[in-house]
């Protein structure tokens, strides 16, 4: 893959392909008025290693798999977007909990200190050039009692979500403080995407009201 030094400039006639089945990512993009062709991939994801490196590798793998799944004609007019979001504390990655007990354990540990939400984006243009960004947002939970954690887990929002919570849902009740780029925590940083692909997002699309208020 080539490594461009300047952002990609969006062109009329191109199609944005989202190589992800995340409903949050597709909703964020569509809420900006974008037409999105959603093509989830079965790309293998890493879950061990330095968080920023792992997130970047996963986003890259999804974008590459998404492009590989297109026909030759589709590739000529498609910009493929791969993204990954993971939660980390003291270098340890907290992935998607396997069950309720692990979800409780994750939230208990994450409540002890501010943690990182690392979001990575890879965009591959019609010519095969890759554009990449990694964003980190700090999240701090308020003090949580075991009963509060149990109640949160019982809602089932932990399923399929890194760290076992979702701030766009009731997980926001646990948050005492959140750094810049709330959308990065939800699943897709529009600020980072806008920096990679100029002209894709309409002016003022750096925040989606439902998730940023």
N, C-alpha and C positions, 0 to 999 in steps of 0.2 A: 504494500500500500504506500502511496505517496504521502508525504507529510507537508501540506501547504503551509505557508507562513502568513497568508492573509485569509480572512473569512470568505466563505462561499457566498456568492451573490445569486439570490433566487431569480429564476427566469420563468416567464409565463409559459405554460404548457407542461411544466414539471408536475409530478405527483408526489405527495408526501406519503411515504409508506412507514407505518409505525410497526417495528418488529417487536411487539409486546402485546400481551393480552390484558395488561393493566387497565381497568376501567377508569382509574383516576387520570392516567396519562392521556388517554383518548379524550376524556371529557375536558381536561384542561385545554388541549389543542382545539377542540371543536368549539369551546366557549370563546375562543379568540376569532371565530369565524372561519377557521381552516377546514378544508376538506381533507379527511384522513383515510387512507386505505390501511386498515388494521390487518396485519399478517403476523400472528404469534409464531414463534419459532420453538423448536425443541433443543435449542443450544444448551450444552452443559454449562453449569455455573459453578465457579469456585466458591468455597465457603471458608477457606483458611488462608492466612497470609496477612501481609500489611494491608489494612483496609482500603487505602486509596488505590493501591496497585490492583487489588482484587476487584473493586468496583469498576475500574477502567477496563480491566480484562473482560469482565462479564458484559459490559456495554458493547465493547468491540466485537465480542463473539456473537452477540445477538444481531448486531448490524450486519456482520459478515454473513451470518446464516440467513438473515432476511433478504439480502441481495442475492445470495446463491439460489434462493427459492423462486426468484423472478425469471421470466422468460427473457431471452435476449432483447426482444422488442421493448419489454417493460423496463429493463435496465437503462435503456437509452433515454428514458424520460422520468426516471424515479430517483428521488432522494430518500434514502433509507435511514431511519432513526432508530438506534438502539439505546436503551437506558437501563441503568441499574441503581438501586438504592439499598444501602445497608446501614446498619446501626452498629456503632463501636464504642467501647469504653475501655480505656487503658490498653488499646491495641487489640482487644478481643472483639471478634465479630459476633454479633447477635443476629442470627438469621431468622428464618420463619420457624416458630416453635412447632415441635412435633405433636404436642398434646397440651392439655390444660396445665398440667404440673410444670412443664417447661415454660409455659407462658407466665405462670406465677413466679417462677424462679427468675426469669428475665426481667420482669417489671420490678421485682424486689431489688435486684442488683442495679438496675438502671436508676432507681430512685435514690441511690446512695451518693451519686455525684453527677455533675453535668456530663452528658455524653455527646458523641458526634453522630450526625446523620450525613453520610457521604453519598452524594449523588454523582453519577458519571453519565456522560452523553457521548455517543459516537454517531456522527452523520457521515454517510458515504454518498457522494454525488454520482451523477450518471456516468462519469468518466472513471470511477473507481477510486477517487481521492477521498481520504478519510480526515475528518475534522473532529477533534476530541476536546472535552473539557471535564474537569472534576471540581465539584463544589462541596464545601463542608459547612454545615449549619450546626451550631451548638444548641442543645435542648437541655433544660433543667426541669426535673420534676419537683413538685412540692413534696413535703414529707407525706408518705402514704402508709396507712396502717395495713396490717395483714387482711383485715376485713374489707377495706377499700379495694385492695388488689384482687381479692377473691371475687368481689362484686363486678369489677371491671372485666376480669377474665370470663365470668359467667355470661357476659354479653356475646361472646363468640367473635368479637372483632379481631382477636389475635390471629385467627386462621389466615394463613397465606400472607402475613405481613411481617416484614423485618422488625425485629425487636418486640413483636407481639402487641403493637398498638397502632392506632390510626388517628392523627390529630384532626382529620377532617370529620371524624365521627366523635364519639364520646371520649376518646382518648385525650382530647383537648382539655378535659377537666383535670387531668393529672399534671398539666404543664404549668410551671411557675414562671418560666422565662424561655424565650426562644430567640435565637439570633436572626440575622438578616436572611432573607430568602426562605420564607415559609413554604413556598411551593416546592422547594427542594425536598422538604420533609414529606410533603404529600406524595411526591414521586417524579416531578419533572420541573427543573429550574428554567423558567422562561427567560430569565436574565442570561443564563449561560447559553441557551439555544439561540437567542437573539445575537449573542456575540459570535456564534459559529456560522449562522446563516443570516446574512443581511437581506432585508426586504421580505422575509417570510412572514413575520408577525406584523400586524397593523400597529401603528403608533399607539403607545399607551397600554400595550398588552403585557406589561411586566408584572401584572398581578391580577388574579381572578377573584372577584369579590367573595364568592362562597368560601374560598379557602384562605383568603388573606385578611379578612376582617376579624 
